[in-house]
Amino acid sequence: MGTVEVGKLADLIVVSANPLEDISNIRKLKLVLKGGKLVETREPEGLTDFWELFFF
């Protein structure tokens, strides 16, 4: 883990619930930033779709 600070680069996701409390909360995407650009979020059909946001 790192920090979010001015001048640092990071891909980032924002979810509406805590995934540490329930791992299925990782599917509750609200915002995705990849390479400094906002990625259109959609309801993922499964974890594979979630990873496609970052790696494809």
N, CA, C and O atoms as a GROMACS GRO file, in nm:
protein
  224
    1MET      N    1   0.084  -0.117   0.000
    1MET     CA    2   0.000   0.000   0.000
    1MET      C    3   0.089   0.123   0.000
    1MET      O    4   0.204   0.121   0.043
    2GLY      N    5   0.032   0.229  -0.050
    2GLY     CA    6   0.104   0.354  -0.054
    2GLY      C    7   0.015   0.467  -0.007
    2GLY      O    8  -0.078   0.448   0.071
    3THR      N    9   0.046   0.584  -0.056
    3THR     CA   10  -0.032   0.702  -0.021
    3THR      C   11  -0.079   0.772  -0.148
    3THR      O   12  -0.019   0.757  -0.254
    4VAL      N   13  -0.185   0.847  -0.135
    4VAL     CA   14  -0.234   0.931  -0.244
    4VAL      C   15  -0.193   1.073  -0.211
    4VAL      O   16  -0.241   1.133  -0.115
    5GLU      N   17  -0.103   1.127  -0.293
    5GLU     CA   18  -0.050   1.261  -0.269
    5GLU      C   19  -0.029   1.332  -0.401
    5GLU      O   20  -0.015   1.268  -0.506
    6VAL      N   21  -0.028   1.464  -0.397
    6VAL     CA   22   0.002   1.544  -0.515
    6VAL      C   23   0.138   1.503  -0.570
    6VAL      O   24   0.234   1.491  -0.494
    7GLY      N   25   0.146   1.482  -0.700
    7GLY     CA   26   0.272   1.447  -0.764
    7GLY      C   27   0.297   1.298  -0.777
    7GLY      O   28   0.390   1.257  -0.847
    8LYS      N   29   0.217   1.216  -0.711
    8LYS     CA   30   0.231   1.071  -0.721
    8LYS      C   31   0.134   1.018  -0.827
    8LYS      O   32   0.030   1.078  -0.853
    9LEU      N   33   0.170   0.906  -0.887
    9LEU     CA   34   0.086   0.840  -0.986
    9LEU      C   35   0.022   0.717  -0.924
    9LEU      O   36   0.086   0.644  -0.848
   10ALA      N   37  -0.105   0.694  -0.957
   10ALA     CA   38  -0.173   0.577  -0.904
   10ALA      C   39  -0.295   0.545  -0.988
   10ALA      O   40  -0.364   0.636  -1.035
   11ASP      N   41  -0.322   0.417  -1.007
   11ASP     CA   42  -0.452   0.374  -1.055
   11ASP      C   43  -0.537   0.358  -0.929
   11ASP      O   44  -0.487   0.315  -0.825
   12LEU      N   45  -0.662   0.392  -0.939
   12LEU     CA   46  -0.743   0.404  -0.819
   12LEU      C   47  -0.885   0.357  -0.844
   12LEU      O   48  -0.942   0.384  -0.950
   13ILE      N   49  -0.943   0.286  -0.748
   13ILE     CA   50  -1.085   0.253  -0.754
   13ILE      C   51  -1.153   0.308  -0.630
   13ILE      O   52  -1.093   0.317  -0.523
   14VAL      N   53  -1.279   0.345  -0.645
   14VAL     CA   54  -1.361   0.388  -0.533
   14VAL      C   55  -1.483   0.297  -0.532
   14VAL      O   56  -1.551   0.283  -0.633
   15VAL      N   57  -1.509   0.236  -0.417
   15VAL     CA   58  -1.625   0.149  -0.402
   15VAL      C   59  -1.718   0.208  -0.297
   15VAL      O   60  -1.676   0.288  -0.214
   16SER      N   61  -1.844   0.166  -0.302
   16SER     CA   62  -1.944   0.225  -0.211
   16SER      C   63  -1.953   0.156  -0.076
   16SER      O   64  -2.028   0.200   0.011
   17ALA      N   65  -1.878   0.048  -0.058
   17ALA     CA   66  -1.880  -0.024   0.070
   17ALA      C   67  -1.740  -0.081   0.096
   17ALA      O   68  -1.660  -0.092   0.003
   18ASN      N   69  -1.712  -0.115   0.217
   18ASN     CA   70  -1.580  -0.161   0.259
   18ASN      C   71  -1.555  -0.306   0.217
   18ASN      O   72  -1.622  -0.396   0.267
   19PRO      N   73  -1.460  -0.330   0.126
   19PRO     CA   74  -1.430  -0.468   0.085
   19PRO      C   75  -1.359  -0.548   0.194
   19PRO      O   76  -1.352  -0.671   0.185
   20LEU      N   77  -1.306  -0.482   0.295
   20LEU     CA   78  -1.245  -0.555   0.406
   20LEU      C   79  -1.351  -0.619   0.495
   20LEU      O   80  -1.324  -0.718   0.564
   21GLU      N   81  -1.472  -0.563   0.493
   21GLU     CA   82  -1.582  -0.621   0.571
   21GLU      C   83  -1.650  -0.734   0.495
   21GLU      O   84  -1.695  -0.832   0.554
   22ASP      N   85  -1.658  -0.720   0.361
   22ASP     CA   86  -1.721  -0.821   0.276
   22ASP      C   87  -1.656  -0.809   0.139
   22ASP      O   88  -1.674  -0.708   0.071
   23ILE      N   89  -1.581  -0.911   0.097
   23ILE     CA   90  -1.506  -0.903  -0.028
   23ILE      C   91  -1.597  -0.879  -0.149
   23ILE      O   92  -1.550  -0.826  -0.250
   24SER      N   93  -1.723  -0.917  -0.141
   24SER     CA   94  -1.813  -0.892  -0.255
   24SER      C   95  -1.837  -0.742  -0.276
   24SER      O   96  -1.886  -0.702  -0.381
   25ASN      N   97  -1.804  -0.660  -0.178
   25ASN     CA   98  -1.817  -0.515  -0.193
   25ASN      C   99  -1.723  -0.459  -0.299
   25ASN      O  100  -1.743  -0.346  -0.345
   26ILE      N  101  -1.623  -0.535  -0.339
   26ILE     CA  102  -1.531  -0.491  -0.443
   26ILE      C  103  -1.605  -0.470  -0.576
   26ILE      O  104  -1.555  -0.400  -0.664
   27ARG      N  105  -1.721  -0.529  -0.588
   27ARG     CA  106  -1.802  -0.516  -0.711
   27ARG      C  107  -1.886  -0.389  -0.713
   27ARG      O  108  -1.950  -0.359  -0.814
   28LYS      N  109  -1.888  -0.315  -0.605
   28LYS     CA  110  -1.971  -0.195  -0.595
   28LYS      C  111  -1.891  -0.072  -0.638
   28LYS      O  112  -1.870   0.022  -0.561
   29LEU      N  113  -1.847  -0.074  -0.763
   29LEU     CA  114  -1.762   0.032  -0.816
   29LEU      C  115  -1.839   0.162  -0.832
   29LEU      O  116  -1.952   0.164  -0.880
   30LYS      N  117  -1.777   0.269  -0.792
   30LYS     CA  118  -1.831   0.403  -0.812
   30LYS      C  119  -1.743   0.484  -0.907
   30LYS      O  120  -1.792   0.566  -0.984
   31LEU      N  121  -1.610   0.461  -0.900
   31LEU     CA  122  -1.517   0.540  -0.979
   31LEU      C  123  -1.391   0.458  -1.004
   31LEU      O  124  -1.343   0.388  -0.915
   32VAL      N  125  -1.339   0.467  -1.126
   32VAL     CA  126  -1.212   0.402  -1.160
   32VAL      C  127  -1.126   0.504  -1.234
   32VAL      O  128  -1.169   0.564  -1.332
   33LEU      N  129  -1.004   0.522  -1.186
   33LEU     CA  130  -0.904   0.605  -1.253
   33LEU      C  131  -0.790   0.514  -1.294
   33LEU      O  132  -0.732   0.445  -1.210
   34LYS      N  133  -0.756   0.515  -1.424
   34LYS     CA  134  -0.647   0.433  -1.474
   34LYS      C  135  -0.560   0.521  -1.563
   34LYS      O  136  -0.609   0.582  -1.658
   35GLY      N  137  -0.433   0.528  -1.531
   35GLY     CA  138  -0.343   0.611  -1.610
   35GLY      C  139  -0.383   0.757  -1.610
   35GLY      O  140  -0.359   0.828  -1.708
   36GLY      N  141  -0.442   0.802  -1.502
   36GLY     CA  142  -0.483   0.941  -1.490
   36GLY      C  143  -0.612   0.976  -1.561
   36GLY      O  144  -0.651   1.092  -1.566
   37LYS      N  145  -0.681   0.875  -1.616
   37LYS     CA  146  -0.806   0.899  -1.689
   37LYS      C  147  -0.921   0.826  -1.622
   37LYS      O  148  -0.906   0.715  -1.571
   38LEU      N  149  -1.036   0.890  -1.624
   38LEU     CA  150  -1.157   0.830  -1.570
   38LEU      C  151  -1.203   0.719  -1.664
   38LEU      O  152  -1.215   0.741  -1.785
   39VAL      N  153  -1.228   0.601  -1.609
   39VAL     CA  154  -1.275   0.487  -1.686
   39VAL      C  155  -1.424   0.473  -1.661
   39VAL      O  156  -1.469   0.479  -1.546
   40GLU      N  157  -1.500   0.452  -1.768
   40GLU     CA  158  -1.644   0.433  -1.751
   40GLU      C  159  -1.666   0.306  -1.670
   40GLU      O  160  -1.616   0.199  -1.705
   41THR      N  161  -1.741   0.318  -1.562
   41THR     CA  162  -1.770   0.201  -1.480
   41THR      C  163  -1.903   0.142  -1.524
   41THR      O  164  -1.994   0.212  -1.566
   42ARG      N  165  -1.910   0.012  -1.514
   42ARG     CA  166  -2.032  -0.059  -1.546
   42ARG      C  167  -2.049  -0.168  -1.443
   42ARG      O  168  -1.954  -0.203  -1.374
   43GLU      N  169  -2.167  -0.220  -1.432
   43GLU     CA  170  -2.190  -0.330  -1.339
   43GLU      C  171  -2.113  -0.452  -1.386
   43GLU      O  172  -2.147  -0.508  -1.491
   44PRO      N  173  -2.011  -0.495  -1.314
   44PRO     CA  174  -1.936  -0.613  -1.357
   44PRO      C  175  -2.019  -0.740  -1.340
   44PRO      O  176  -2.095  -0.754  -1.245
   45GLU      N  177  -2.003  -0.831  -1.436
   45GLU     CA  178  -2.074  -0.959  -1.427
   45GLU      C  179  -2.001  -1.054  -1.334
   45GLU      O  180  -2.059  -1.152  -1.286
   46GLY      N  181  -1.876  -1.027  -1.308
   46GLY     CA  182  -1.798  -1.112  -1.219
   46GLY      C  183  -1.662  -1.050  -1.196
   46GLY      O  184  -1.633  -0.943  -1.250
   47LEU      N  185  -1.581  -1.114  -1.119
   47LEU     CA  186  -1.449  -1.062  -1.086
   47LEU      C  187  -1.362  -1.047  -1.210
   47LEU      O  188  -1.279  -0.956  -1.216
   48THR      N  189  -1.379  -1.134  -1.311
   48THR     CA  190  -1.301  -1.123  -1.434
   48THR      C  191  -1.322  -0.986  -1.498
   48THR      O  192  -1.226  -0.922  -1.539
   49ASP      N  193  -1.447  -0.941  -1.505
   49ASP     CA  194  -1.476  -0.811  -1.564
   49ASP      C  195  -1.409  -0.699  -1.485
   49ASP      O  196  -1.359  -0.602  -1.543
   50PHE      N  197  -1.406  -0.712  -1.354
   50PHE     CA  198  -1.342  -0.612  -1.269
   50PHE      C  199  -1.194  -0.599  -1.306
   50PHE      O  200  -1.144  -0.488  -1.323
   51TRP      N  201  -1.124  -0.711  -1.320
   51TRP     CA  202  -0.983  -0.707  -1.353
   51TRP      C  203  -0.959  -0.654  -1.493
   51TRP      O  204  -0.854  -0.594  -1.517
   52GLU      N  205  -1.053  -0.672  -1.585
   52GLU     CA  206  -1.037  -0.619  -1.720
   52GLU      C  207  -1.027  -0.466  -1.718
   52GLU      O  208  -0.963  -0.408  -1.806
   53LEU      N  209  -1.088  -0.401  -1.621
   53LEU     CA  210  -1.078  -0.255  -1.611
   53LEU      C  211  -0.933  -0.211  -1.594
   53LEU      O  212  -0.896  -0.101  -1.636
   54PHE      N  213  -0.852  -0.295  -1.532
   54PHE     CA  214  -0.714  -0.258  -1.504
   54PHE      C  215  -0.613  -0.312  -1.603
   54PHE      O  216  -0.511  -0.248  -1.629
   55PHE      N  217  -0.638  -0.430  -1.660
   55PHE     CA  218  -0.534  -0.497  -1.736
   55PHE      C  219  -0.561  -0.510  -1.885
   55PHE      O  220  -0.475  -0.559  -1.958
   56PHE      N  221  -0.678  -0.467  -1.933
   56PHE     CA  222  -0.706  -0.482  -2.077
   56PHE      C  223  -0.750  -0.352  -2.137
   56PHE      O  224  -0.779  -0.346  -2.257
   0.00000   0.00000   0.00000
